[in-house]
Amino acid sequence: MQEIEKKFLVHSMPDLTGATKTLVRQGYLTVTGDSTQLRLRQKGDHHFLTLKGGEGLIRTERECEISKSQFDTFWPETNGRRLEKERWTGPLIDGHIFELDVFLGTLSPLRLVEVEFETEQMAHAFEPPDWFGADVTYDPRYKNSQLAAQSH
């Protein structure tokens, strides 16, 4: 499965009326610089194991839900490569869905917003709203795995 996604800094906080907030914590089993990333993520009461590969706009992504027990078994191995954030999910005027991440802890006050697309053409044609800041899709400093390594 492929993920086509653009990532932006947040210029100013939008009106989040109608958006849903979820607390997210994630940790990486692989180290920064690995060509494939293996990530554990807890979103509310749900736990996931995710494999991501590639760089930039189009990446491979495979994810499965796992039990809390499985999550807890591997979580200690992510020590030093973790982050926490509030994720706000909501609709944009053009019908796309945004995921606005407000990072907690040492990564605060960083805020990033991501939008997924069905095709590469749709991604290139996307006109971000005024509250979006600089496009950091291709900037490795804003990859969650890189941020997780910096947050300890």
GUVODO-254986 format. One record per residue: residue number from 1; residue in one letter; x, y, z of N, C-alpha, C in turn. Coordinates in steps of 0.001 Angstrom, whole numbers, always signed. Layout:
<nodes>
<node n="NUM" res="A" n_east="X" n_north="Y" n_up="Z" ca_east="X" ca_north="Y" ca_up="Z" c_east="X" c_north="Y" c_up="Z"/>
...
</nodes>
This chain:
<nodes>
<node n="1" res="M" n_east="+829" n_north="-1180" n_up="+0" ca_east="+0" ca_north="+0" ca_up="+0" c_east="+876" c_north="+1247" c_up="+0"/>
<node n="2" res="Q" n_east="+460" n_north="+2259" n_up="-773" ca_east="+1218" ca_north="+3502" ca_up="-821" c_east="+445" c_north="+4631" c_up="-172"/>
<node n="3" res="E" n_east="+1202" n_north="+5529" n_up="+417" ca_east="+649" ca_north="+6721" ca_up="+1033" c_east="+1168" c_north="+7915" c_up="+235"/>
<node n="4" res="I" n_east="+261" n_north="+8773" n_up="-207" ca_east="+627" ca_north="+10005" ca_up="-904" c_east="+221" c_north="+11138" c_up="+35"/>
<node n="5" res="E" n_east="+1216" n_north="+11826" n_up="+567" ca_east="+948" ca_north="+12765" ca_up="+1656" c_east="+1872" c_north="+13970" c_up="+1568"/>
<node n="6" res="K" n_east="+1306" n_north="+15149" n_up="+1826" ca_east="+2103" ca_north="+16374" ca_up="+1942" c_east="+2075" c_north="+16819" c_up="+3394"/>
<node n="7" res="K" n_east="+3189" n_north="+17407" n_up="+3833" ca_east="+3333" ca_north="+17849" ca_up="+5219" c_east="+3752" c_north="+19312" c_up="+5219"/>
<node n="8" res="F" n_east="+3130" n_north="+20081" n_up="+6125" ca_east="+3382" ca_north="+21515" ca_up="+6214" c_east="+3589" c_north="+21924" c_up="+7669"/>
<node n="9" res="L" n_east="+4381" n_north="+22984" n_up="+7868" ca_east="+4382" ca_north="+23656" ca_up="+9154" c_east="+3033" c_north="+24358" c_up="+9290"/>
<node n="10" res="V" n_east="+2679" n_north="+24744" n_up="+10499" ca_east="+1414" ca_north="+25444" ca_up="+10738" c_east="+1731" c_north="+26913" c_up="+10970"/>
<node n="11" res="H" n_east="+1191" n_north="+27762" n_up="+10106" ca_east="+1397" ca_north="+29206" ca_up="+10205" c_east="+627" c_north="+29784" c_up="+11384"/>
<node n="12" res="S" n_east="-640" n_north="+29408" n_up="+11502" ca_east="-1477" ca_north="+29855" ca_up="+12611" c_east="-2524" c_north="+28779" c_up="+12883"/>
<node n="13" res="M" n_east="-2928" n_north="+28670" n_up="+14135" ca_east="-3902" ca_north="+27643" ca_up="+14495" c_east="-5267" c_north="+27969" c_up="+13886"/>
<node n="14" res="P" n_east="-5889" n_north="+26966" n_up="+13255" ca_east="-7203" ca_north="+27178" ca_up="+12657" c_east="-8309" c_north="+27022" c_up="+13708"/>
<node n="15" res="D" n_east="-9525" n_north="+27322" n_up="+13302" ca_east="-10697" ca_north="+27026" ca_up="+14118" c_east="-10869" c_north="+25508" c_up="+14079"/>
<node n="16" res="L" n_east="-10803" n_north="+24867" n_up="+15219" ca_east="-10866" ca_north="+23402" ca_up="+15275" c_east="-12266" c_north="+22887" c_up="+15609"/>
<node n="17" res="T" n_east="-13268" n_north="+23755" n_up="+15502" ca_east="-14648" ca_north="+23325" ca_up="+15684" c_east="-14955" c_north="+22248" c_up="+14644"/>
<node n="18" res="G" n_east="-15460" n_north="+21128" n_up="+15073" ca_east="-15769" ca_north="+20034" ca_up="+14156" c_east="-14621" c_north="+19061" c_up="+13966"/>
<node n="19" res="A" n_east="-13438" n_north="+19401" n_up="+14477" ca_east="-12294" ca_north="+18484" ca_up="+14391" c_east="-12309" c_north="+17557" c_up="+15605"/>
<node n="20" res="T" n_east="-11675" n_north="+16407" n_up="+15460" ca_east="-11586" ca_north="+15411" ca_up="+16529" c_east="-10163" c_north="+15376" c_up="+17060"/>
<node n="21" res="K" n_east="-10017" n_north="+15359" n_up="+18395" ca_east="-8689" ca_north="+15314" ca_up="+19021" c_east="-8432" c_north="+13920" c_up="+19575"/>
<node n="22" res="T" n_east="-7236" n_north="+13402" n_up="+19302" ca_east="-6793" ca_north="+12119" ca_up="+19832" c_east="-5367" c_north="+12280" c_up="+20348"/>
<node n="23" res="L" n_east="-5099" n_north="+11739" n_up="+21524" ca_east="-3734" ca_north="+11735" ca_up="+22037" c_east="-2982" c_north="+10584" c_up="+21374"/>
<node n="24" res="V" n_east="-1813" n_north="+10883" n_up="+20839" ca_east="-1003" ca_north="+9892" ca_up="+20130" c_east="+365" c_north="+9818" c_up="+20799"/>
<node n="25" res="R" n_east="+811" n_north="+8605" n_up="+21042" ca_east="+2215" ca_north="+8411" ca_up="+21417" c_east="+2767" c_north="+7355" c_up="+20490"/>
<node n="26" res="Q" n_east="+3969" n_north="+7601" n_up="+20040" ca_east="+4579" ca_north="+6638" ca_up="+19132" c_east="+6065" c_north="+6530" c_up="+19406"/>
<node n="27" res="G" n_east="+6576" n_north="+5353" n_up="+19094" ca_east="+7983" ca_north="+5071" ca_up="+19274" c_east="+8475" c_north="+4230" c_up="+18115"/>
<node n="28" res="Y" n_east="+9754" n_north="+4337" n_up="+17853" ca_east="+10354" ca_north="+3663" ca_up="+16695" c_east="+11250" c_north="+2524" c_up="+17144"/>
<node n="29" res="L" n_east="+11021" n_north="+1355" n_up="+16529" ca_east="+11856" ca_north="+184" ca_up="+16794" c_east="+13129" c_north="+244" c_up="+15959"/>
<node n="30" res="T" n_east="+13066" n_north="+939" n_up="+14832" ca_east="+14246" ca_north="+1137" ca_up="+13982" c_east="+14882" c_north="+2468" c_up="+14349"/>
<node n="31" res="V" n_east="+16121" n_north="+2653" n_up="+13932" ca_east="+16834" ca_north="+3892" ca_up="+14254" c_east="+16772" c_north="+4859" c_up="+13081"/>
<node n="32" res="T" n_east="+16982" n_north="+6145" n_up="+13377" ca_east="+16995" ca_north="+7175" ca_up="+12350" c_east="+18018" c_north="+6808" c_up="+11285"/>
<node n="33" res="G" n_east="+17615" n_north="+6932" n_up="+10042" ca_east="+18512" ca_north="+6611" ca_up="+8937" c_east="+18238" c_north="+5257" c_up="+8317"/>
<node n="34" res="D" n_east="+17511" n_north="+4378" n_up="+9012" ca_east="+17129" ca_north="+3102" ca_up="+8397" c_east="+16242" c_north="+3392" c_up="+7193"/>
<node n="35" res="S" n_east="+16394" n_north="+2631" n_up="+6118" ca_east="+15601" ca_north="+2880" ca_up="+4908" c_east="+14135" c_north="+2519" c_up="+5106"/>
<node n="36" res="T" n_east="+13849" n_north="+1625" n_up="+6038" ca_east="+12485" ca_north="+1260" ca_up="+6392" c_east="+12302" c_north="+1534" c_up="+7873"/>
<node n="37" res="Q" n_east="+11148" n_north="+2095" n_up="+8228" ca_east="+10873" ca_north="+2407" ca_up="+9625" c_east="+9813" c_north="+1454" c_up="+10159"/>
<node n="38" res="L" n_east="+10017" n_north="+1005" n_up="+11381" ca_east="+9043" ca_north="+176" ca_up="+12071" c_east="+8628" c_north="+943" c_up="+13321"/>
<node n="39" res="R" n_east="+7321" n_north="+1251" n_up="+13403" ca_east="+6821" ca_north="+2157" ca_up="+14430" c_east="+5697" c_north="+1502" c_up="+15237"/>
<node n="40" res="L" n_east="+5694" n_north="+1788" n_up="+16542" ca_east="+4570" ca_north="+1457" ca_up="+17409" c_east="+3807" c_north="+2750" c_up="+17656"/>
<node n="41" res="R" n_east="+2473" n_north="+2674" n_up="+17610" ca_east="+1671" ca_north="+3874" ca_up="+17846" c_east="+457" c_north="+3516" c_up="+18689"/>
<node n="42" res="Q" n_east="+209" n_north="+4371" n_up="+19669" ca_east="-1025" ca_north="+4274" ca_up="+20446" c_east="-1848" c_north="+5516" c_up="+20127"/>
<node n="43" res="K" n_east="-3069" n_north="+5291" n_up="+19626" ca_east="-4023" ca_north="+6363" ca_up="+19352" c_east="-5242" c_north="+6097" c_up="+20212"/>
<node n="44" res="G" n_east="-5373" n_north="+6863" n_up="+21297" ca_east="-6459" ca_north="+6600" ca_up="+22231" c_east="-6289" c_north="+5210" c_up="+22819"/>
<node n="45" res="D" n_east="-7304" n_north="+4363" n_up="+22668" ca_east="-7253" ca_north="+2998" ca_up="+23197" c_east="-6801" c_north="+1977" c_up="+22169"/>
<node n="46" res="H" n_east="-6370" n_north="+2417" n_up="+20995" ca_east="-5968" ca_north="+1503" ca_up="+19921" c_east="-4443" c_north="+1522" c_up="+19760"/>
<node n="47" res="H" n_east="-3911" n_north="+357" n_up="+19405" ca_east="-2461" ca_north="+176" ca_up="+19271" c_east="-2148" c_north="-370" c_up="+17884"/>
<node n="48" res="F" n_east="-1056" n_north="+134" n_up="+17272" ca_east="-731" ca_north="-231" ca_up="+15899" c_east="+760" c_north="-494" c_up="+15736"/>
<node n="49" res="L" n_east="+1069" n_north="-1363" n_up="+14803" ca_east="+2427" ca_north="-1581" ca_up="+14322" c_east="+2428" c_north="-1154" c_up="+12868"/>
<node n="50" res="T" n_east="+3345" n_north="-267" n_up="+12516" ca_east="+3374" ca_north="+306" ca_up="+11166" c_east="+4764" c_north="+188" c_up="+10572"/>
<node n="51" res="L" n_east="+4817" n_north="-215" n_up="+9316" ca_east="+6050" ca_north="-235" ca_up="+8531" c_east="+5934" c_north="+866" c_up="+7492"/>
<node n="52" res="K" n_east="+6964" n_north="+1715" n_up="+7407" ca_east="+6998" ca_north="+2778" ca_up="+6398" c_east="+8328" c_north="+2697" c_up="+5668"/>
<node n="53" res="G" n_east="+8260" n_north="+2915" n_up="+4356" ca_east="+9473" ca_north="+2915" ca_up="+3547" c_east="+9444" c_north="+4046" c_up="+2547"/>
<node n="54" res="G" n_east="+10615" n_north="+4453" n_up="+2098" ca_east="+10700" ca_north="+5509" ca_up="+1099" c_east="+10809" c_north="+6884" c_up="+1722"/>
<node n="55" res="E" n_east="+10852" n_north="+7889" n_up="+858" ca_east="+11028" ca_north="+9276" ca_up="+1278" c_east="+10066" c_north="+10168" c_up="+520"/>
<node n="56" res="G" n_east="+9761" n_north="+11330" n_up="+1084" ca_east="+9042" ca_north="+12367" ca_up="+358" c_east="+7555" c_north="+12143" c_up="+216"/>
<node n="57" res="L" n_east="+7023" n_north="+12475" n_up="-955" ca_east="+5589" ca_north="+12523" ca_up="-1215" c_east="+4922" c_north="+11147" c_up="-1219"/>
<node n="58" res="I" n_east="+5573" n_north="+10159" n_up="-1830" ca_east="+4969" ca_north="+8833" ca_up="-1972" c_east="+5804" c_north="+7825" c_up="-1194"/>
<node n="59" res="R" n_east="+5159" n_north="+7150" n_up="-237" ca_east="+5864" ca_north="+6193" ca_up="+608" c_east="+5047" c_north="+4913" c_up="+722"/>
<node n="60" res="T" n_east="+5745" n_north="+3820" n_up="+972" ca_east="+5083" ca_north="+2556" ca_up="+1282" c_east="+4625" c_north="+2614" c_up="+2731"/>
<node n="61" res="E" n_east="+3420" n_north="+2128" n_up="+2987" ca_east="+2931" ca_north="+2073" ca_up="+4360" c_east="+2086" c_north="+825" c_up="+4546"/>
<node n="62" res="R" n_east="+2408" n_north="+56" n_up="+5573" ca_east="+1626" ca_north="-1113" ca_up="+5956" c_east="+1385" c_north="-1001" c_up="+7459"/>
<node n="63" res="E" n_east="+132" n_north="-1192" n_up="+7863" ca_east="-204" ca_north="-1028" ca_up="+9266" c_east="-1195" c_north="-2100" c_up="+9702"/>
<node n="64" res="C" n_east="-1028" n_north="-2573" n_up="+10937" ca_east="-2014" ca_north="-3495" ca_up="+11496" c_east="-2238" c_north="-3127" c_up="+12954"/>
<node n="65" res="E" n_east="-3469" n_north="-3342" n_up="+13397" ca_east="-3781" ca_north="-3114" ca_up="+14804" c_east="-3256" c_north="-4299" c_up="+15604"/>
<node n="66" res="I" n_east="-2678" n_north="-4000" n_up="+16760" ca_east="-2149" ca_north="-5028" ca_up="+17647" c_east="-2795" c_north="-4855" c_up="+19023"/>
<node n="67" res="S" n_east="-2636" n_north="-5849" n_up="+19868" ca_east="-3208" ca_north="-5771" ca_up="+21217" c_east="-2350" c_north="-4858" c_up="+22100"/>
<node n="68" res="K" n_east="-2939" n_north="-4409" n_up="+23203" ca_east="-2187" ca_north="-3606" ca_up="+24163" c_east="-1019" c_north="-4419" c_up="+24713"/>
<node n="69" res="S" n_east="-1235" n_north="-5708" n_up="+24931" ca_east="-174" ca_north="-6578" ca_up="+25437" c_east="+1002" c_north="-6648" c_up="+24452"/>
<node n="70" res="Q" n_east="+701" n_north="-6788" n_up="+23168" ca_east="+1767" ca_north="-6808" ca_up="+22160" c_east="+2496" c_north="-5464" c_up="+22135"/>
<node n="71" res="F" n_east="+1743" n_north="-4375" n_up="+22185" ca_east="+2333" ca_north="-3037" ca_up="+22223" c_east="+3279" c_north="-2919" c_up="+23416"/>
<node n="72" res="D" n_east="+2788" n_north="-3312" n_up="+24607" ca_east="+3582" ca_north="-3202" ca_up="+25829" c_east="+4839" c_north="-4063" c_up="+25783"/>
<node n="73" res="T" n_east="+4795" n_north="-5179" n_up="+25063" ca_east="+5961" ca_north="-6053" ca_up="+24934" c_east="+7112" c_north="-5342" c_up="+24229"/>
<node n="74" res="F" n_east="+6797" n_north="-4604" n_up="+23170" ca_east="+7846" ca_north="-3992" ca_up="+22355" c_east="+8143" c_north="-2533" c_up="+22711"/>
<node n="75" res="W" n_east="+7239" n_north="-1856" n_up="+23423" ca_east="+7405" ca_north="-438" ca_up="+23736" c_east="+8752" c_north="-115" c_up="+24385"/>
<node n="76" res="P" n_east="+9266" n_north="-916" n_up="+25340" ca_east="+10559" ca_north="-582" ca_up="+25946" c_east="+11700" c_north="-457" c_up="+24930"/>
<node n="77" res="E" n_east="+11597" n_north="-1147" n_up="+23804" ca_east="+12652" ca_north="-1098" ca_up="+22779" c_east="+12674" c_north="+222" c_up="+22007"/>
<node n="78" res="T" n_east="+11678" n_north="+1082" n_up="+22227" ca_east="+11626" ca_north="+2377" ca_up="+21544" c_east="+12246" c_north="+3492" c_up="+22380"/>
<node n="79" res="N" n_east="+12782" n_north="+3147" n_up="+23538" ca_east="+13360" ca_north="+4156" ca_up="+24430" c_east="+14367" c_north="+5029" c_up="+23680"/>
<node n="80" res="G" n_east="+14222" n_north="+6342" n_up="+23807" ca_east="+15104" ca_north="+7281" ca_up="+23113" c_east="+14623" c_north="+7637" c_up="+21715"/>
<node n="81" res="R" n_east="+13510" n_north="+7026" n_up="+21285" ca_east="+12963" ca_north="+7289" ca_up="+19940" c_east="+11434" c_north="+7368" c_up="+20032"/>
<node n="82" res="R" n_east="+10955" n_north="+8282" n_up="+20883" ca_east="+9522" ca_north="+8401" ca_up="+21143" c_east="+9070" c_north="+9846" c_up="+21022"/>
<node n="83" res="L" n_east="+7773" n_north="+10011" n_up="+20768" ca_east="+7162" ca_north="+11334" ca_up="+20808" c_east="+5704" c_north="+11215" c_up="+21197"/>
<node n="84" res="E" n_east="+5169" n_north="+12338" n_up="+21664" ca_east="+3750" ca_north="+12430" ca_up="+21999" c_east="+3189" c_north="+13676" c_up="+21346"/>
<node n="85" res="K" n_east="+1923" n_north="+13566" n_up="+20920" ca_east="+1291" ca_north="+14699" ca_up="+20258" c_east="-223" c_north="+14585" c_up="+20375"/>
<node n="86" res="E" n_east="-870" n_north="+15730" n_up="+20259" ca_east="-2312" ca_north="+15771" ca_up="+20100" c_east="-2568" c_north="+15823" c_up="+18604"/>
<node n="87" res="R" n_east="-3407" n_north="+14931" n_up="+18107" ca_east="-3739" ca_north="+14929" ca_up="+16678" c_east="-5177" c_north="+15402" c_up="+16508"/>
<node n="88" res="W" n_east="-5315" n_north="+16475" n_up="+15768" ca_east="-6622" ca_north="+17023" ca_up="+15418" c_east="-6920" c_north="+16625" c_up="+13979"/>
<node n="89" res="T" n_east="-8052" n_north="+15973" n_up="+13752" ca_east="-8442" ca_north="+15520" ca_up="+12416" c_east="-9744" c_north="+16201" c_up="+12040"/>
<node n="90" res="G" n_east="-9759" n_north="+16786" n_up="+10836" ca_east="-10968" ca_north="+17473" ca_up="+10397" c_east="-10956" c_north="+17733" c_up="+8900"/>
<node n="91" res="P" n_east="-12062" n_north="+18238" n_up="+8383" ca_east="-12180" ca_north="+18493" ca_up="+6946" c_east="-11671" c_north="+19874" c_up="+6555"/>
<node n="92" res="L" n_east="-11091" n_north="+19941" n_up="+5374" ca_east="-10755" ca_north="+21224" ca_up="+4751" c_east="-11912" c_north="+21628" c_up="+3842"/>
<node n="93" res="I" n_east="-11952" n_north="+22883" n_up="+3449" ca_east="-13031" ca_north="+23380" ca_up="+2586" c_east="-13101" c_north="+22604" c_up="+1274"/>
<node n="94" res="D" n_east="-11949" n_north="+22163" n_up="+760" ca_east="-11928" ca_north="+21456" ca_up="-537" c_east="-12305" c_north="+19979" c_up="-426"/>
<node n="95" res="G" n_east="-12632" n_north="+19513" n_up="+785" ca_east="-13038" ca_north="+18128" ca_up="+967" c_east="-11940" c_north="+17209" c_up="+1468"/>
<node n="96" res="H" n_east="-10683" n_north="+17619" n_up="+1380" ca_east="-9594" ca_north="+16813" ca_up="+1927" c_east="-9675" c_north="+16812" c_up="+3459"/>
<node n="97" res="I" n_east="-9035" n_north="+15841" n_up="+4057" ca_east="-8978" ca_north="+15718" ca_up="+5508" c_east="-7584" c_north="+16135" c_up="+5974"/>
<node n="98" res="F" n_east="-7534" n_north="+16991" n_up="+6993" ca_east="-6239" ca_north="+17367" ca_up="+7567" c_east="-6008" c_north="+16599" c_up="+8851"/>
<node n="99" res="E" n_east="-4729" n_north="+16360" n_up="+9150" ca_east="-4302" ca_north="+15835" ca_up="+10435" c_east="-3285" c_north="+16828" c_up="+10987"/>
<node n="100" res="L" n_east="-3700" n_north="+17568" n_up="+11990" ca_east="-2881" ca_north="+18603" ca_up="+12611" c_east="-2271" c_north="+18035" c_up="+13880"/>
<node n="101" res="D" n_east="-946" n_north="+17964" n_up="+13924" ca_east="-243" ca_north="+17428" ca_up="+15087" c_east="+341" c_north="+18565" c_up="+15908"/>
<node n="102" res="V" n_east="-56" n_north="+18628" n_up="+17178" ca_east="+487" ca_north="+19578" ca_up="+18136" c_east="+1379" c_north="+18761" c_up="+19063"/>
<node n="103" res="F" n_east="+2681" n_north="+18940" n_up="+18921" ca_east="+3640" ca_north="+18113" ca_up="+19647" c_east="+3742" c_north="+18543" c_up="+21104"/>
<node n="104" res="L" n_east="+3935" n_north="+17557" n_up="+21963" ca_east="+4021" ca_north="+17774" ca_up="+23409" c_east="+5460" c_north="+17554" c_up="+23881"/>
<node n="105" res="G" n_east="+5721" n_north="+17890" n_up="+25122" ca_east="+7045" ca_north="+17658" ca_up="+25710" c_east="+8098" c_north="+18560" c_up="+25096"/>
<node n="106" res="T" n_east="+9271" n_north="+18011" n_up="+24890" ca_east="+10396" ca_north="+18817" ca_up="+24408" c_east="+10219" c_north="+19286" c_up="+22962"/>
<node n="107" res="L" n_east="+9295" n_north="+18695" n_up="+22220" ca_east="+9046" ca_north="+19134" ca_up="+20838" c_east="+8050" c_north="+20291" c_up="+20762"/>
<node n="108" res="S" n_east="+7414" n_north="+20627" n_up="+21881" ca_east="+6502" ca_north="+21768" ca_up="+21912" c_east="+7311" c_north="+23042" c_up="+21691"/>
<node n="109" res="P" n_east="+6855" n_north="+23979" n_up="+20916" ca_east="+5522" ca_north="+24230" ca_up="+20371" c_east="+5373" c_north="+23820" c_up="+18896"/>
<node n="110" res="L" n_east="+6127" n_north="+22836" n_up="+18442" ca_east="+6057" ca_north="+22426" ca_up="+17033" c_east="+4655" c_north="+21965" c_up="+16670"/>
<node n="111" res="R" n_east="+4187" n_north="+22420" n_up="+15497" ca_east="+2893" ca_north="+22006" ca_up="+14949" c_east="+3077" c_north="+21710" c_up="+13475"/>
<node n="112" res="L" n_east="+2619" n_north="+20535" n_up="+13064" ca_east="+2687" ca_north="+20113" ca_up="+11663" c_east="+1299" c_north="+19680" c_up="+11225"/>
<node n="113" res="V" n_east="+1006" n_north="+19849" n_up="+9941" ca_east="-268" ca_north="+19398" ca_up="+9401" c_east="+9" c_north="+18575" c_up="+8153"/>
<node n="114" res="E" n_east="-711" n_north="+17457" n_up="+8017" ca_east="-551" ca_north="+16550" ca_up="+6881" c_east="-1885" c_north="+16390" c_up="+6171"/>
<node n="115" res="V" n_east="-1807" n_north="+16188" n_up="+4860" ca_east="-2980" ca_north="+15912" ca_up="+4043" c_east="-2620" c_north="+14755" c_up="+3126"/>
<node n="116" res="E" n_east="-3483" n_north="+13726" n_up="+3075" ca_east="-3278" ca_north="+12583" ca_up="+2182" c_east="-4101" c_north="+12772" c_up="+917"/>
<node n="117" res="F" n_east="-3575" n_north="+12203" n_up="-184" ca_east="-4209" ca_north="+12349" ca_up="-1485" c_east="-4360" c_north="+10994" c_up="-2159"/>
<node n="118" res="E" n_east="-5325" n_north="+10902" n_up="-3053" ca_east="-5544" ca_north="+9660" ca_up="-3797" c_east="-4532" c_north="+9488" c_up="-4915"/>
<node n="119" res="T" n_east="-4083" n_north="+10608" n_up="-5509" ca_east="-3128" ca_north="+10539" ca_up="-6616" c_east="-2029" c_north="+11578" c_up="-6433"/>
<node n="120" res="E" n_east="-919" n_north="+11350" n_up="-7106" ca_east="+184" ca_north="+12306" ca_up="-7091" c_east="-244" c_north="+13630" c_up="-7733"/>
<node n="121" res="Q" n_east="-1062" n_north="+13558" n_up="-8780" ca_east="-1546" ca_north="+14762" ca_up="-9451" c_east="-2365" c_north="+15627" c_up="-8497"/>
<node n="122" res="M" n_east="-3216" n_north="+14995" n_up="-7681" ca_east="-4010" ca_north="+15736" ca_up="-6703" c_east="-3100" c_north="+16423" c_up="-5681"/>
<node n="123" res="A" n_east="-2048" n_north="+15750" n_up="-5286" ca_east="-1108" ca_north="+16333" ca_up="-4326" c_east="-434" c_north="+17570" c_up="-4915"/>
<node n="124" res="H" n_east="-13" n_north="+17483" n_up="-6170" ca_east="+670" ca_north="+18615" ca_up="-6800" c_east="-274" c_north="+19785" c_up="-7057"/>
<node n="125" res="A" n_east="-1563" n_north="+19503" n_up="-7240" ca_east="-2549" ca_north="+20555" ca_up="-7513" c_east="-3103" c_north="+21185" c_up="-6231"/>
<node n="126" res="F" n_east="-2774" n_north="+20627" n_up="-5073" ca_east="-3340" ca_north="+21080" ca_up="-3804" c_east="-2964" c_north="+22522" c_up="-3504"/>
<node n="127" res="E" n_east="-3965" n_north="+23318" n_up="-3157" ca_east="-3773" ca_north="+24700" ca_up="-2732" c_east="-4004" c_north="+24759" c_up="-1225"/>
<node n="128" res="P" n_east="-2941" n_north="+24886" n_up="-432" ca_east="-3119" ca_north="+24869" ca_up="+1025" c_east="-3854" c_north="+26116" c_up="+1517"/>
<node n="129" res="P" n_east="-4646" n_north="+25956" n_up="+2573" ca_east="-5320" ca_north="+27120" ca_up="+3155" c_east="-4315" c_north="+28061" c_up="+3820"/>
<node n="130" res="D" n_east="-4766" n_north="+29256" n_up="+4146" ca_east="-3888" ca_north="+30293" ca_up="+4701" c_east="-3204" c_north="+29898" c_up="+6003"/>
<node n="131" res="W" n_east="-3834" n_north="+29003" n_up="+6791" ca_east="-3242" ca_north="+28660" ca_up="+8072" c_east="-2085" c_north="+27676" c_up="+7948"/>
<node n="132" res="F" n_east="-1900" n_north="+27096" n_up="+6767" ca_east="-740" ca_north="+26237" ca_up="+6510" c_east="+490" c_north="+27123" c_up="+6330"/>
<node n="133" res="G" n_east="+1635" n_north="+26618" n_up="+6782" ca_east="+2900" ca_north="+27316" ca_up="+6587" c_east="+3699" c_north="+26652" c_up="+5478"/>
<node n="134" res="A" n_east="+5016" n_north="+26644" n_up="+5646" ca_east="+5926" ca_north="+26108" ca_up="+4634" c_east="+5698" c_north="+24616" c_up="+4401"/>
<node n="135" res="D" n_east="+5837" n_north="+24198" n_up="+3151" ca_east="+5756" ca_north="+22785" ca_up="+2770" c_east="+7068" c_north="+22113" c_up="+3175"/>
<node n="136" res="V" n_east="+6989" n_north="+21117" n_up="+4062" ca_east="+8183" ca_north="+20410" ca_up="+4543" c_east="+8143" c_north="+18928" c_up="+4169"/>
<node n="137" res="T" n_east="+7364" n_north="+18597" n_up="+3135" ca_east="+7209" ca_north="+17210" ca_up="+2700" c_east="+8558" c_north="+16546" c_up="+2449"/>
<node n="138" res="Y" n_east="+9486" n_north="+17277" n_up="+1852" ca_east="+10777" ca_north="+16698" ca_up="+1477" c_east="+11901" c_north="+17030" c_up="+2467"/>
<node n="139" res="D" n_east="+11567" n_north="+17640" n_up="+3585" ca_east="+12572" ca_north="+18037" ca_up="+4573" c_east="+12679" c_north="+16946" c_up="+5643"/>
<node n="140" res="P" n_east="+13777" n_north="+16204" n_up="+5668" ca_east="+13900" ca_north="+15081" ca_up="+6602" c_east="+13862" c_north="+15494" c_up="+8072"/>
<node n="141" res="R" n_east="+14111" n_north="+16756" n_up="+8377" ca_east="+14074" ca_north="+17211" ca_up="+9780" c_east="+12681" c_north="+17076" c_up="+10386"/>
<node n="142" res="Y" n_east="+11653" n_north="+17014" n_up="+9538" ca_east="+10281" ca_north="+16968" ca_up="+10034" c_east="+9648" c_north="+15584" c_up="+9932"/>
<node n="143" res="K" n_east="+10454" n_north="+14574" n_up="+9642" ca_east="+9952" ca_north="+13203" ca_up="+9695" c_east="+9744" c_north="+12845" c_up="+11156"/>
<node n="144" res="N" n_east="+8640" n_north="+12165" n_up="+11465" ca_east="+8354" ca_north="+11808" ca_up="+12848" c_east="+9471" c_north="+10977" c_up="+13467"/>
<node n="145" res="S" n_east="+10097" n_north="+10112" n_up="+12690" ca_east="+11192" ca_north="+9298" ca_up="+13238" c_east="+12367" c_north="+10180" c_up="+13658"/>
<node n="146" res="Q" n_east="+12646" n_north="+11209" n_up="+12892" ca_east="+13726" ca_north="+12151" ca_up="+13220" c_east="+13347" c_north="+12956" c_up="+14471"/>
<node n="147" res="L" n_east="+12103" n_north="+13422" n_up="+14515" ca_east="+11636" ca_north="+14188" ca_up="+15682" c_east="+11668" c_north="+13336" c_up="+16943"/>
<node n="148" res="A" n_east="+11292" n_north="+12067" n_up="+16830" ca_east="+11280" ca_north="+11167" ca_up="+17975" c_east="+12693" c_north="+11002" c_up="+18553"/>
<node n="149" res="A" n_east="+13677" n_north="+10941" n_up="+17674" ca_east="+15066" ca_north="+10775" ca_up="+18124" c_east="+15575" c_north="+12035" c_up="+18836"/>
<node n="150" res="Q" n_east="+14992" n_north="+13180" n_up="+18508" ca_east="+15411" ca_north="+14450" ca_up="+19121" c_east="+14686" c_north="+14750" c_up="+20416"/>
<node n="151" res="S" n_east="+13582" n_north="+14052" n_up="+20680" ca_east="+12688" ca_north="+14455" ca_up="+21769" c_east="+13058" c_north="+13921" c_up="+23135"/>
<node n="152" res="H" n_east="+14071" n_north="+13083" n_up="+23232" ca_east="+14387" ca_north="+12506" ca_up="+24555" c_east="+15294" c_north="+13399" c_up="+25366"/>
</nodes>
